[in-house]
Amino acid sequence: MKSSRKSKANDVEEILTRGVTEVIDREHLRKALLSGKKLRVKLGIDPTGPRIHLGRAVLLRKLRAFQDLGHRVVLIVGDFTAQIGDPSDKLAKRPLLTPAQVAENMKNYKKQLGKIIDLKTAEVKYNSSWLSRLNFTQVTRLAESFSVQQMLARRNFKERYEKGIDISLREFLYPLMQGYDSVAVKADVEIGGFDQLFNLMAGRAVQKYYGKKEQDILTCEMLEGTDGRKMSTSWGNVINITDEPNDMFGKLMSVRDGLIGRYLLLTTDVSREEINAIESGMQTGKVNPRDAKLRLAREVVAIYHGEKSASAAETEFLNVFQKGRLPANVREEKIQASRLSIVDLLVQTRLAASKSSAFRLIQQGGVKVDGEKISDPKTVIVIPGKTALVVQAGKRDFLKVSRR
């Protein structure tokens, strides 16, 4: 019995500390988790893009940790709030999404959520089912729960106000709507990224205004993208949970060395003791960062695609990038021209989206033809008729090209 209690206490401590930036009210939540009471734990996600990336998965994995302890997770798909736009951490107005755009983004959302959350025991709700039904009188009442002064205390609103940058009243409504979600689903706990703290606190204020018990709050660290900035679909620095195994593995291997520990902490189940040992080993030179990244990539790919796919992706990566072999199933294309500039060849074969991106690839040293680096954008490539040239663009894009 003592061992069981100790194990539960360890699980609770892990939930409250791993990748966590703030808990309000920590002691209240800790006692509730140890009491055996079944809590309603809320997470809201706006489908502002069609794919869920590892940054968003940090929160979903935290939600799954609550679910594994037997709590009732309430996953809110913000099909209504996505149309309004979350102003969190934004220094300019976020564009409005149309219902059609939101619907398109949601097409495969539930399937992606199911890669992390046990949807059989979870409540998945769409906030349009209550927010779209509020009439003007009800919205006015909701607006009474917050003051303009409270809104302007928000850092990004304060900065924009002081600089004379427009703040739409629509943006003031967003945290109130997220707070009303907590009223609608009777949330005991809400989790979110640390940039969501204002919205989560608004939930407590709205709940109090409506005479409900105030939810506890848990915020998580934000995961950096492949370029070191916050992972964001709009910046294109994401690793999506639906990426193909080889692509996912390659992207993880491109993560900056200084982020290996954070990625292990936030995206895998590797113990903190082992993560500390890996980080310490890299600092002393006992652990090669490449080997640490191989471990990271294996762990993450296995979570979303299984151990077999992770092992195959590792073999493929090592063959291509360490042994110089071509990837399996390289795309092949036949073209009409017998001679093409390297820039036109890259664009015509879709290895580059535009001439400007082709120029950048060449200038960055990322283009090779039959293993020879091309450094001059004016280089003319002779396209053979019987054999095929191997064109490489960047680290992972290969193509066999020949003449028709």
C-alpha positions as CSV (number, residue, x, y, z in Angstrom):
1,M,0.0,0.0,0.0
2,K,2.8,2.4,0.9
3,S,4.5,1.7,-2.4
4,S,1.3,2.4,-4.3
5,R,0.9,5.8,-2.4
6,K,4.5,6.7,-3.2
7,S,4.0,5.8,-6.9
8,K,0.9,8.0,-7.1
9,A,2.7,10.9,-5.3
10,N,5.6,10.6,-7.8
11,D,3.1,10.6,-10.8
12,V,1.4,13.8,-9.3
13,E,4.8,15.4,-8.9
14,E,5.7,14.6,-12.4
15,I,2.5,16.2,-13.7
16,L,3.0,19.3,-11.6
17,T,6.7,19.9,-12.5
18,R,7.8,18.3,-15.8
19,G,7.9,21.0,-18.4
20,V,5.7,23.2,-16.2
21,T,6.2,26.9,-15.7
22,E,3.4,27.8,-13.3
23,V,0.6,26.3,-11.3
24,I,-2.3,28.2,-9.7
25,D,-3.2,27.1,-7.0
26,R,-0.3,24.5,-6.7
27,E,-1.1,23.3,-3.2
28,H,-4.9,23.1,-3.9
29,L,-4.3,21.1,-7.1
30,R,-1.7,18.8,-5.6
31,K,-4.1,17.9,-2.8
32,A,-7.0,17.4,-5.2
33,L,-4.8,15.1,-7.4
34,L,-3.7,13.0,-4.3
35,S,-7.3,12.9,-2.9
36,G,-8.6,10.4,-5.5
37,K,-11.2,12.9,-6.7
38,K,-11.9,12.7,-10.5
39,L,-11.1,16.1,-11.9
40,R,-12.4,17.7,-15.1
41,V,-9.2,18.8,-16.9
42,K,-9.7,21.2,-19.8
43,L,-7.5,22.0,-22.8
44,G,-8.6,24.2,-25.7
45,I,-7.0,24.1,-29.1
46,D,-8.0,26.4,-32.0
47,P,-7.7,24.7,-35.4
48,T,-5.8,27.6,-37.0
49,G,-3.9,25.2,-39.2
50,P,-4.6,21.7,-40.5
51,R,-1.8,19.9,-38.7
52,I,-0.8,19.5,-35.1
53,H,2.9,20.1,-34.5
54,L,5.2,18.9,-31.6
55,G,4.8,22.3,-29.8
56,R,1.0,21.7,-29.5
57,A,1.6,18.1,-28.7
58,V,3.4,19.2,-25.5
59,L,0.0,20.3,-24.1
60,L,-1.8,17.2,-25.4
61,R,0.8,15.0,-23.8
62,K,0.3,16.8,-20.5
63,L,-3.4,16.3,-20.9
64,R,-2.8,12.6,-21.5
65,A,-0.8,12.4,-18.3
66,F,-3.9,13.6,-16.4
67,Q,-6.0,11.1,-18.3
68,D,-3.6,8.2,-17.4
69,L,-4.2,9.1,-13.7
70,G,-7.9,8.6,-14.2
71,H,-9.1,12.1,-14.6
72,R,-11.7,13.2,-17.1
73,V,-10.1,15.2,-19.9
74,V,-12.2,17.7,-21.8
75,L,-10.6,18.7,-25.1
76,I,-12.2,21.7,-26.6
77,V,-11.7,22.2,-30.4
78,G,-12.1,26.0,-30.8
79,D,-14.0,26.0,-34.0
80,F,-15.7,29.3,-32.9
81,T,-12.7,31.0,-31.2
82,A,-10.5,30.1,-34.2
83,Q,-12.6,32.5,-36.2
84,I,-12.0,35.3,-33.7
85,G,-8.2,34.8,-33.3
86,D,-6.2,34.4,-30.1
87,P,-4.2,37.7,-29.4
88,S,-1.8,35.9,-27.1
89,D,1.8,37.1,-27.7
90,K,0.7,39.0,-30.8
91,L,1.8,42.6,-31.4
92,A,-0.6,43.1,-34.3
93,K,-4.2,42.1,-35.0
94,R,-4.6,38.5,-36.0
95,P,-6.5,38.0,-39.2
96,L,-10.1,36.6,-39.1
97,L,-10.5,33.0,-40.3
98,T,-13.7,32.1,-42.2
99,P,-15.9,29.2,-41.1
100,A,-14.8,27.4,-44.4
101,Q,-11.1,27.8,-43.5
102,V,-11.7,26.5,-40.0
103,A,-13.7,23.5,-41.3
104,E,-10.9,22.7,-43.8
105,N,-8.4,22.8,-40.9
106,M,-10.5,20.4,-38.8
107,K,-10.9,17.7,-41.4
108,N,-8.3,15.4,-39.9
109,Y,-8.0,17.0,-36.5
110,K,-9.7,14.3,-34.5
111,K,-7.5,11.6,-36.0
112,Q,-4.4,13.5,-35.1
113,L,-5.7,14.1,-31.5
114,G,-6.2,10.4,-31.3
115,K,-2.5,9.8,-31.7
116,I,-2.0,11.3,-28.2
117,I,-5.3,11.3,-26.3
118,D,-7.5,8.3,-25.7
119,L,-10.6,9.6,-27.4
120,K,-12.8,6.8,-26.1
121,T,-12.6,8.2,-22.6
122,A,-12.2,11.9,-23.4
123,E,-14.9,14.5,-23.9
124,V,-14.2,16.2,-27.2
125,K,-16.4,19.4,-27.6
126,Y,-16.6,22.2,-30.1
127,N,-17.1,25.6,-28.6
128,S,-19.3,26.8,-31.4
129,S,-22.0,24.7,-29.8
130,W,-22.4,27.2,-26.9
131,L,-20.6,30.4,-28.1
132,S,-22.5,30.7,-31.4
133,R,-25.8,30.6,-29.4
134,L,-25.0,33.6,-27.1
135,N,-27.3,36.5,-27.8
136,F,-26.2,40.1,-27.4
137,T,-27.7,40.3,-23.9
138,Q,-25.6,37.3,-22.9
139,V,-22.5,38.7,-24.5
140,T,-23.0,42.0,-22.7
141,R,-23.3,40.1,-19.4
142,L,-20.1,38.1,-20.2
143,A,-18.3,41.4,-21.0
144,E,-19.2,42.7,-17.5
145,S,-16.9,40.1,-15.9
146,F,-13.8,42.0,-17.0
147,S,-12.6,45.7,-17.1
148,V,-10.8,47.6,-19.8
149,Q,-8.0,48.3,-17.2
150,Q,-7.6,44.5,-16.7
151,M,-7.4,44.0,-20.5
152,L,-4.8,46.8,-20.9
153,A,-2.7,45.2,-18.2
154,R,-1.9,42.4,-20.7
155,R,1.7,42.9,-21.9
156,N,1.1,42.8,-25.6
157,F,-2.1,45.0,-25.4
158,K,-0.2,47.4,-23.2
159,E,2.7,47.7,-25.7
160,R,0.3,48.1,-28.6
161,Y,-1.7,50.8,-26.8
162,E,1.4,52.7,-25.9
163,K,2.6,52.6,-29.5
164,G,-0.7,53.6,-30.9
165,I,-1.2,50.2,-32.7
166,D,-4.9,49.3,-33.1
167,I,-6.4,46.8,-30.7
168,S,-9.7,45.5,-31.9
169,L,-12.6,45.0,-29.4
170,R,-12.8,41.6,-30.9
171,E,-9.4,40.8,-29.3
172,F,-10.8,41.8,-25.9
173,L,-13.6,39.3,-26.4
174,Y,-11.2,36.3,-27.0
175,P,-10.1,35.7,-23.4
176,L,-13.7,36.1,-22.2
177,M,-14.8,33.4,-24.7
178,Q,-12.1,31.1,-23.5
179,G,-13.2,31.8,-20.0
180,Y,-16.8,31.0,-20.8
181,D,-15.6,27.7,-22.2
182,S,-14.6,26.8,-18.7
183,V,-18.0,27.7,-17.4
184,A,-19.7,25.6,-20.1
185,V,-17.7,22.5,-19.4
186,K,-17.4,22.9,-15.6
187,A,-13.6,22.8,-15.6
188,D,-11.7,22.0,-12.4
189,V,-8.3,22.5,-14.1
190,E,-7.2,24.2,-17.3
191,I,-3.8,23.7,-19.0
192,G,-2.1,25.8,-21.6
193,G,1.2,27.3,-22.8
194,F,2.8,29.9,-20.6
195,D,1.7,32.5,-23.3
196,Q,-1.9,31.6,-22.4
197,L,-1.7,32.6,-18.7
198,F,-3.8,35.7,-19.2
199,N,-6.5,33.7,-21.0
200,L,-6.4,31.0,-18.3
201,M,-6.7,33.6,-15.5
202,A,-9.6,35.2,-17.4
203,G,-11.3,31.8,-17.1
204,R,-11.0,32.0,-13.3
205,A,-12.5,35.6,-13.4
206,V,-15.4,34.5,-15.6
207,Q,-16.1,31.4,-13.5
208,K,-16.2,33.6,-10.4
209,Y,-18.5,36.1,-12.1
210,Y,-20.9,33.3,-12.9
211,G,-20.8,32.0,-9.4
212,K,-18.8,28.9,-10.2
213,K,-15.7,27.4,-8.5
214,E,-12.5,28.8,-9.9
215,Q,-10.4,26.4,-11.9
216,D,-6.8,25.6,-11.1
217,I,-4.3,26.5,-13.8
218,L,-1.2,24.7,-15.1
219,T,1.0,26.3,-17.8
220,C,3.7,24.5,-19.8
221,E,6.9,25.5,-21.4
222,M,6.8,26.4,-25.1
223,L,8.8,24.3,-27.5
224,E,11.2,26.0,-29.9
225,G,11.0,25.2,-33.6
226,T,13.8,23.9,-35.8
227,D,15.2,27.5,-36.2
228,G,15.3,28.2,-32.5
229,R,12.2,30.5,-32.4
230,K,8.9,29.4,-30.9
231,M,7.4,26.6,-32.9
232,S,4.7,28.1,-35.1
233,T,2.9,27.0,-38.2
234,S,3.0,30.6,-39.6
235,W,6.9,30.5,-39.3
236,G,7.2,27.1,-41.0
237,N,9.7,25.9,-38.3
238,V,7.4,23.0,-37.2
239,I,7.7,19.3,-36.9
240,N,4.2,17.9,-37.4
241,I,3.0,14.7,-35.7
242,T,1.7,13.5,-39.1
243,D,5.1,14.0,-40.8
244,E,6.3,10.8,-42.5
245,P,8.8,8.9,-40.3
246,N,11.8,9.7,-42.5
247,D,10.9,13.3,-42.7
248,M,10.2,13.6,-39.0
249,F,13.5,11.9,-38.2
250,G,15.5,14.2,-40.5
251,K,13.9,17.3,-39.0
252,L,14.6,16.2,-35.5
253,M,18.3,15.6,-36.5
254,S,18.4,19.2,-37.7
255,V,17.4,20.6,-34.2
256,R,20.0,22.8,-32.6
257,D,22.3,21.0,-30.2
258,G,21.4,23.3,-27.4
259,L,17.8,22.3,-27.6
260,I,18.3,18.5,-27.4
261,G,17.6,18.4,-23.6
262,R,14.4,20.5,-24.0
263,Y,13.1,18.3,-26.8
264,L,13.7,15.2,-24.8
265,L,12.0,16.7,-21.8
266,L,8.9,18.1,-23.7
267,T,8.4,15.6,-26.5
268,T,9.4,12.2,-25.0
269,D,9.0,10.0,-21.9
270,V,12.7,9.8,-21.3
271,S,13.3,10.3,-17.5
272,R,14.6,13.6,-16.3
273,E,17.6,11.7,-14.6
274,E,18.6,10.3,-18.0
275,I,18.1,13.7,-19.7
276,N,20.3,15.4,-17.1
277,A,23.0,12.7,-17.7
278,I,22.8,13.3,-21.5
279,E,23.1,17.0,-21.1
280,S,26.0,16.7,-18.7
281,G,27.7,14.2,-21.0
282,M,27.4,16.6,-23.9
283,Q,28.9,19.4,-21.8
284,T,31.9,17.3,-20.8
285,G,32.4,15.8,-24.3
286,K,31.5,12.2,-23.2
287,V,28.3,12.2,-25.2
288,N,28.3,13.2,-28.9
289,P,25.4,15.6,-29.7
290,R,24.7,13.5,-32.8
291,D,24.2,10.4,-30.8
292,A,21.9,12.3,-28.4
293,K,19.9,13.5,-31.4
294,L,19.6,10.0,-32.8
295,R,18.1,9.0,-29.5
296,L,15.7,11.9,-29.6
297,A,14.6,11.2,-33.1
298,R,14.1,7.5,-32.4
299,E,12.0,8.3,-29.3
300,V,9.7,10.8,-31.0
301,V,9.2,8.8,-34.3
302,A,8.4,5.7,-32.2
303,I,5.7,7.7,-30.3
304,Y,3.8,8.7,-33.5
305,H,4.7,5.9,-35.9
306,G,5.9,2.9,-33.8
307,E,9.3,1.3,-33.0
308,K,9.6,-0.4,-36.4
309,S,9.2,2.8,-38.3
310,A,11.6,4.6,-36.0
311,S,14.3,1.9,-36.5
312,A,13.8,2.1,-40.3
313,A,13.9,5.9,-40.3
314,E,17.2,5.8,-38.4
315,T,18.7,3.3,-40.8
316,E,17.6,5.4,-43.7
317,F,19.1,8.5,-42.2
318,L,22.5,6.9,-41.5
319,N,22.6,5.4,-45.0
320,V,22.0,8.8,-46.6
321,F,23.8,11.2,-44.4
322,Q,26.7,9.2,-43.1
323,K,27.3,6.5,-45.8
324,G,26.4,8.8,-48.7
325,R,23.8,6.4,-50.2
326,L,20.7,7.6,-51.9
327,P,17.4,7.4,-50.0
328,A,15.0,4.6,-50.8
329,N,12.3,5.4,-53.3
330,V,13.9,8.5,-54.8
331,R,11.4,10.4,-57.0
332,E,12.2,10.1,-60.7
333,E,11.2,12.6,-63.4
334,K,11.7,12.9,-67.1
335,I,11.8,16.3,-68.8
336,Q,11.7,17.5,-72.4
337,A,14.7,19.8,-72.4
338,S,18.2,18.6,-73.1
339,R,19.8,21.6,-71.3
340,L,18.6,23.7,-68.5
341,S,20.0,26.2,-66.1
342,I,20.3,24.8,-62.6
343,V,17.8,27.4,-61.4
344,D,15.2,26.4,-64.0
345,L,15.8,22.7,-63.3
346,L,15.1,23.1,-59.6
347,V,11.9,25.0,-60.2
348,Q,10.7,22.8,-63.1
349,T,11.2,19.6,-61.0
350,R,9.6,21.2,-57.9
351,L,12.8,21.0,-55.8
352,A,12.4,24.7,-55.3
353,A,9.2,26.7,-55.1
354,S,10.5,29.7,-57.0
355,K,13.5,31.1,-58.7
356,S,14.4,33.1,-55.7
357,S,14.3,30.1,-53.4
358,A,16.4,28.2,-55.9
359,F,19.0,31.0,-55.8
360,R,19.0,30.9,-52.0
361,L,19.5,27.1,-52.0
362,I,22.5,27.5,-54.4
363,Q,24.0,30.4,-52.4
364,Q,23.7,28.3,-49.2
365,G,25.6,25.4,-50.8
366,G,22.6,23.2,-50.6
367,V,22.5,22.0,-54.3
368,K,24.4,19.1,-55.7
369,V,24.2,17.3,-59.1
370,D,25.7,13.8,-59.1
371,G,27.4,14.6,-55.8
372,E,29.1,17.8,-57.1
373,K,28.1,21.0,-55.4
374,I,26.7,23.7,-57.7
375,S,27.8,27.2,-56.5
376,D,27.0,29.3,-59.7
377,P,23.2,29.9,-60.4
378,K,24.1,30.3,-64.1
379,T,25.4,26.8,-64.4
380,V,23.8,24.9,-67.3
381,I,23.0,21.3,-66.7
382,V,23.0,18.8,-69.6
383,I,20.2,16.3,-69.2
384,P,21.2,12.7,-70.2
385,G,18.8,10.6,-72.3
386,K,19.7,7.1,-71.0
387,T,21.0,7.4,-67.5
388,A,19.7,9.8,-64.8
389,L,21.3,12.7,-62.9
390,V,20.8,12.7,-59.2
391,V,19.9,16.2,-58.1
392,Q,20.0,17.1,-54.3
393,A,18.3,20.2,-53.0
394,G,18.9,20.8,-49.3
395,K,19.6,18.0,-46.9
396,R,16.7,15.7,-47.6
397,D,15.3,16.3,-51.1
398,F,16.7,14.1,-53.9
399,L,15.5,13.5,-57.5
400,K,16.6,11.4,-60.4
401,V,16.1,13.3,-63.7
402,S,16.6,12.2,-67.3
403,R,15.4,13.3,-70.7
404,R,12.2,12.0,-72.3
